[in-house]
Amino acid sequence: MPSSKSVTFILIFINAVALVTSKSTIEPCTNSDSCNALLAYTLYTDLKVSEVASLFQIDPIALLTTNAIDISYPDVENHILPSQLFLKIPITCSCVDGIRKSVSTHYKTRPSDTLSSIADSIYAGLVSADQIKEANSIDDPSVLDVGQSLVVPLPCTCFNGTDNSLPAIYLSYVVKEVDTLAAIAARYETTLTDLMNVNAMGSAAIKAGDILAVPLPGNIYRGVVNRVMCYCHFPLWVLFGGDYFCLYMLANLVIL
């Protein structure tokens, strides 16, 4: 859980579907500092490395190294990543309007876009249509101009960069239908108790669409990237637990 010096955080409820609400862990803040954070993102379609990086306005090489993918592969930025591939997206988490979030992502609308499709499909539930509407002061969400640039506010937490007084980086994770809190804790090598404490949960009940803050050990995370980034090549994707992962990355993570 965050250190005792961390500011108390709250849970905010966001309307997702009529009569259904999704929870998102929000960290209040009072200063202008920032931290590194991660988003858990699943590709909605086949995309080039450069296209994924453009969606979040991040450096393609940073995207690849964060996910332990070989950056020496020829023409690496134009290689295609398969639909349903799970990625960790590195972002800067800032203090905006009294809460932690990232507002550096901008999306240019296309002819078939709606706020719901942008939120639920393109950004995989990391943001809601209402949040995009509010961030861009949109009066009529049914009218979007093609080529319109929209601010996409994305969830993130810092918690002083620690978890139980140890270095940590926080991953914003969108819960899927098949998820349980225990399975998420096991997947990210933390405990059920720690995950509940970090997210101020009174019970382990979760539902699809909830956004959890998942602590990843900062030193171990960097070590994993350093050890396996040179061994993962693009053709070696495997389906694992409903997501695609790099085969060599999985092998090295097991060894660790």
Buried (B, 14 or more C-beta within 10 A) or exposed (E): BBBEEBBEBEEEEBEBEEEEEBBBBBBEBEEEEBBBBBBBBBBBEEBBBBBBBBBBEBEBBBBBBBBBBBBEBEEBBEBEBEEBBBBBBBBEBBBBEEBBBBBBBBBEBEEEBBBEBBBBEBBBBBBBBBBBBEBBEBEEBEEBEEEBEBBBBBBBBBBBBBBBEEBBBBBBBBBBEEBEBEEBBEEBEBEBEBBBBBBBBEEBEBBBBBBBBBBBBBEBBEEBBEBBBEBBBBEBBEEEEEBBBBBBBBEBBEEE
